[in-house]
Each structure stands twice: as C-alpha cells, then as structure tokens.
C-alpha cells in the first residue's frame, strides 16, 4: 500500500509538470498567432496609408474633402491601436514564457498554425490520462485495504519452543531431567468478530465506490474527448470558410480602392470595405486561437 501511495504522489507531481508543459506549448502558439496577426495588420496598414496618400492628392485637386481624409486617418489610427495591442500581448506572452522556462526568452522558432493538429486516438488518451491512472491506483489501494481487513478473520499462526525440567527442587539436578517441547499455536479473536465484519463490509463498500469512480472517470474523459474533437472539427471548417471570406473581403477592398481613385466610389464606401476586411481578420484570429486551445486540451488529456 505504501508503494501505491508513493505512486499516487508521483502522479500528482507529473500532473503539475504536464500543466507547465501545456502552458509552454500554448504560449508558443499564442506568440506565433500574434506574429501572424501583426503581419496581416501591417499589410492592411500599408493599404490604408496608400489610401491616405491618394486622398491627399484628391484634396489638392479638389476631388476629396477634409472629412474624407479624417475617415481614412481614423481607420489608420484604429489599425495602429490594434497593432499596439498585439505587440503588447506578444511581449506579455514572452514574459510569461520566460517565467515558465526560468530564463529570458527574446524570440522563438515559429510553429506552423495550419499543420497543427491532434491525431491522438481515444484509446491512447484513456491509457495515458493521469486522472484515470489515479482512479485505477485508488481502486488497487482499496482492494488491498479489503485484504488487510480480511486478515482480522484469519487465525494468528506461529511456532513455539518450550524448555523445562521435571526436577523443580532447590539445587536439584535440573539438566538431568530437562525437556524440550516444540509445536505450532493458533490464536483466533472470537470477541471482535462483529466489529471486524462491519469494518470489512465498510471497506468492500468503499472499494465498490472507487470502482464506480474509475468507470465514471473513463466515461467522463471519453465524453470530454468527443466534445473537444467535435469543437476542433467545427473550428477547422470555420477557419477554412473565414480564410475564403477574408480573401474575398481583401479583393473587394482593393476593387473599391481603385474605384475611389477613379471617382466611382466614395471614401466612405472604401472605409466600410476596409472595416469588413479587418473584421474578417479578427474573426479568423479568434477561431484559430480557439482551435489551438482545443487541440492542446486533447494533448493535456493524454499526458
């Protein structure tokens, strides 16, 4: 039992280590995602700056108003704000990673967001999951406790040796009349049988409860695995759809930007299309981040 309790303590320690590993891995993907987001925002910022330059040229020629320029600069300021937030969050992520690894981290090797996937079978998750391991170990310990309690019903068996003499007179010939007696003796406690029986039934009931906990642990992990993998599959479809929507939004924006230069669209139309493009980018970032977290949750279930 003591060995099993030590194993239980090691499982608790391993779970803490696994949580740290999860946080490190998650931070790597957070930084990679933020870098990708910053890159896309920088491209959008460059497009808005080109639009601002075009608006300034139109103002010189009398084809654009001050309010047109203000709309463009307002959108540019909004993108600058998002860039600042992305960089601040990335810096915070680096600080957190440095804390986890206990040394300064200034840069990382970026991980691929598109190829990041989870292909761990349910059987492997159930085999590796530490909560299930702890439940199984708990059942083993309780089973051993039943055996220990049962021992109260067993007789205590032991060997004995007696040495004596038939001459018990003072200063007599003790050794001339000595004897050895060897045998086996058994002791049975007849008076605590009722309480021992009650204790045994209690331990059996505890074992039954622990067995039920093992079953519930397996069912709970299975349900969680299926829920997470379903959410990942849904997120995959959303990412695929949002990428196409973002590509379309960018094409529409470029089209309206050219139409504005030709005097066929207002600056307000262009800004609206630009806002739509940014919103699609934000939606994609949100879903990608959610997908990464769900994939990492499956890894956490399995380790």
C-alpha positions in Angstrom: 0.0 0.0 0.0 2.8 2.4 0.8 4.3 1.9 -2.6 1.0 2.6 -4.3 0.6 5.8 -2.2 4.0 6.9 -3.4 2.9 6.2 -7.0 -0.1 8.4 -6.3 2.1 11.2 -5.1 4.3 10.9 -8.3 1.2 11.1 -10.5 0.2 14.3 -8.7 3.7 15.7 -9.4 3.6 14.6 -13.0 0.2 16.3 -13.5 1.8 19.6 -12.3 4.6 19.1 -14.7 2.2 18.3 -17.6 0.3 21.5 -16.8 3.5 23.5 -17.1 4.3 21.8 -20.4 0.8 22.6 -21.6 1.3 26.3 -20.8 4.7 26.4 -22.5 3.3 24.9 -25.7 0.2 27.1 -25.6 2.4 30.2 -25.3 4.4 29.2 -28.3 1.3 29.0 -30.4 -0.1 32.3 -28.9 3.1 34.1 -30.0 3.1 32.5 -33.4 -0.6 33.5 -33.9 0.1 37.1 -32.7 3.0 37.4 -35.1 0.8 36.3 -38.0 -1.9 38.7 -36.9 0.6 41.6 -36.7 1.9 40.8 -40.2 -1.6 40.8 -41.7 -2.4 44.1 -39.8 0.8 45.6 -41.1 -0.3 44.8 -44.7 -3.7 46.4 -44.0 -2.0 49.4 -42.5 0.1 49.8 -45.7 -3.0 49.7 -47.8 -4.7 52.4 -45.7 -1.6 54.6 -45.9 -1.7 54.3 -49.7 -5.4 55.3 -49.5 -4.5 58.3 -47.3 -1.9 59.4 -49.9 -4.4 59.1 -52.7 -6.9 61.1 -50.6 -4.4 63.8 -50.0 -3.8 64.0 -53.8 -7.5 64.2 -54.5 -7.8 67.0 -51.9 -5.2 69.0 -53.8 -7.2 68.6 -57.0 -10.5 69.3 -55.2 -11.9 65.8 -55.6 -11.9 65.0 -51.9 -13.0 66.7 -48.8 -11.4 67.1 -45.4 -13.9 64.7 -43.9 -12.7 62.0 -46.4 -9.2 62.4 -45.1 -10.4 62.2 -41.5 -12.2 59.0 -42.2 -9.1 57.4 -43.6 -6.9 58.7 -40.7 -9.5 57.4 -38.2 -9.3 53.9 -39.7 -5.5 54.2 -39.7 -5.5 55.1 -36.1 -7.7 52.1 -35.3 -5.3 49.8 -37.0 -2.4 51.4 -35.1 -4.2 50.7 -31.9 -4.7 47.0 -32.8 -1.1 46.7 -33.7 -0.1 48.2 -30.4 -2.3 45.8 -28.5 -1.0 42.8 -30.5 2.6 43.8 -29.8 1.9 44.4 -26.1 0.2 41.0 -25.8 3.1 39.3 -27.6 5.6 41.0 -25.2 3.5 39.7 -22.3 3.5 36.2 -23.7 7.3 36.3 -23.9 7.5 37.4 -20.3 5.2 34.5 -19.3 7.3 32.1 -21.4 10.4 33.3 -19.7 8.8 32.8 -16.3 7.8 29.2 -17.2 11.2 28.3 -18.5 13.0 30.3 -15.8 15.3 32.1 -18.3 14.9 35.1 -20.6 13.3 34.3 -23.9 13.6 37.0 -26.6 12.5 35.1 -29.6 11.1 31.7 -30.6 11.1 29.4 -33.7 7.6 29.9 -35.0 5.3 26.9 -35.2 3.1 26.2 -38.2 -0.5 27.1 -37.4 -2.0 25.3 -40.4 -0.3 21.9 -39.8 -1.0 21.9 -36.0 -3.5 19.1 -35.5 -4.5 16.5 -33.0 -4.5 12.9 -34.1 -4.3 11.1 -30.7 -6.8 8.2 -30.6 -9.3 7.9 -27.8 -7.7 4.6 -26.7 -4.4 6.3 -26.2 -6.0 9.1 -24.2 -7.7 6.6 -21.9 -4.5 4.7 -21.4 -2.3 7.8 -20.6 -4.7 10.0 -18.8 -3.4 10.7 -15.2 -6.9 11.0 -13.7 -7.8 7.6 -14.9 -4.4 6.2 -13.7 -5.1 7.7 -10.2 -8.6 6.2 -10.1 -7.2 2.8 -11.1 -4.5 3.1 -8.4 -7.1 4.2 -5.9 -9.1 1.1 -6.7 -6.0 -1.1 -6.2 -5.2 0.5 -2.9 -8.8 0.0 -1.7 -8.7 -3.6 -2.9 -5.6 -4.1 -0.7 -7.4 -2.5 2.2 -10.1 -5.1 1.9 -7.4 -7.8 2.1 -5.9 -6.2 5.1 -9.3 -6.1 6.9 -10.0 -9.7 6.0 -6.8 -10.7 7.8 -8.6 -10.0 11.1 -10.7 -13.1 10.5 -7.7 -15.3 10.0 -6.0 -17.1 12.9 -2.6 -16.0 14.0 -0.3 -19.0 13.5 3.1 -19.3 15.0 5.7 -21.8 16.1 6.9 -22.1 19.7 9.5 -23.9 21.7 9.4 -24.6 25.4 12.3 -25.8 27.6 11.9 -27.1 31.1 12.7 -29.8 33.7 10.8 -32.3 35.8 13.2 -31.6 38.7 12.0 -28.5 40.4 13.8 -28.9 43.7 16.2 -26.3 45.0 19.7 -27.0 43.8 18.5 -30.3 42.2 19.6 -32.0 39.0 17.7 -29.7 36.6 19.6 -30.7 33.5 19.3 -34.4 34.2 15.5 -34.1 33.9 15.2 -31.3 31.3 12.9 -31.5 28.3 12.1 -29.6 25.0 8.6 -29.0 23.7 8.1 -27.8 20.0 4.8 -27.0 18.4 2.5 -24.7 16.5 -0.1 -22.5 18.0 -3.0 -20.6 16.5 -4.9 -17.7 18.0 -8.4 -16.6 17.0 -10.1 -13.5 18.2 -13.7 -14.6 18.9 -14.9 -11.4 20.6 -14.3 -8.8 17.9 -15.7 -10.7 15.1 -18.8 -8.4 14.9 -16.8 -5.2 14.6 -14.3 -6.8 12.2 -17.2 -7.9 10.0 -18.6 -4.4 10.0 -15.2 -3.0 9.1 -14.8 -5.5 6.3 -18.2 -4.5 4.8 -17.2 -0.9 5.0 -14.0 -1.5 3.1 -15.9 -3.5 0.5 -18.4 -0.7 0.1 -15.5 1.8 -0.3 -14.0 -0.5 -3.0 -17.3 -0.6 -4.8 -17.5 3.2 -4.7 -13.9 3.6 -6.0 -14.6 1.1 -8.8 -17.6 3.3 -9.8 -15.3 6.3 -9.7 -13.0 4.5 -12.2 -15.9 3.9 -14.5 -17.1 7.5 -14.2 -13.5 8.8 -14.8 -13.3 6.8 -18.1 -16.7 7.9 -19.2 -16.0 11.5 -18.3 -12.7 11.6 -20.2 -14.3 9.9 -23.2 -17.2 12.4 -23.2 -14.7 15.3 -22.9 -12.5 13.9 -25.7 -15.5 13.6 -28.1 -16.7 17.1 -27.2 -13.3 18.7 -27.8 -12.7 16.8 -31.1 -16.1 17.9 -32.3 -15.3 21.5 -31.5 -11.9 21.1 -33.3 -13.7 19.8 -36.4 -16.1 22.7 -36.3 -13.3 25.2 -35.9 -11.5 23.6 -38.9 -14.5 24.3 -41.1 -14.8 27.9 -39.7 -11.1 28.6 -40.4 -11.5 27.3 -43.9 -14.5 29.4 -44.5 -13.1 32.6 -42.9 -9.9 32.4 -44.9 -12.0 32.5 -48.1 -14.1 35.3 -46.7 -11.0 37.2 -45.8 -9.6 36.7 -49.3 -12.8 37.9 -50.8 -13.0 41.0 -48.4 -9.5 41.9 -49.4 -10.3 41.6 -53.1 -13.4 43.8 -52.7 -11.4 46.4 -50.7 -8.8 46.6 -53.4 -11.5 47.0 -56.0 -13.2 49.8 -54.1 -9.9 51.5 -53.6 -9.3 51.6 -57.3 -12.8 52.7 -57.9 -12.3 55.6 -55.4 -9.2 56.7 -57.3 -11.3 56.7 -60.5 -14.0 58.7 -58.8 -16.5 55.8 -59.0 -16.8 55.2 -55.2 -16.9 57.4 -52.1 -14.2 57.3 -49.4 -17.0 56.1 -47.0 -17.5 53.0 -49.3 -13.8 52.2 -49.2 -13.6 52.6 -45.4 -16.6 50.3 -45.0 -15.0 47.6 -47.1 -11.7 48.1 -45.2 -13.6 47.6 -41.9 -15.2 44.5 -43.2 -11.7 43.1 -44.1 -10.4 43.9 -40.6 -13.4 42.2 -39.0 -12.9 39.1 -41.0 -9.3 39.0 -39.9 -10.3 39.4 -36.3 -12.8 36.6 -36.6 -10.2 34.3 -38.2 -7.8 35.1 -35.3 -10.4 34.3 -32.7 -11.3 31.0 -34.3 -7.7 30.0 -34.8 -6.9 30.7 -31.2 -9.9 28.7 -30.0 -8.8 25.8 -32.3 -5.3 25.8 -30.9 -6.6 25.8 -27.3 -8.9 22.8 -28.1 -6.1 20.8 -29.7 -3.8 21.5 -26.7 -6.6 20.4 -24.4 -6.6 17.0 -26.1 -2.9 16.7 -25.5 -3.4 17.7 -21.9 -6.0 14.8 -21.6 -3.4 12.4 -22.9 -0.4 13.4 -20.8 
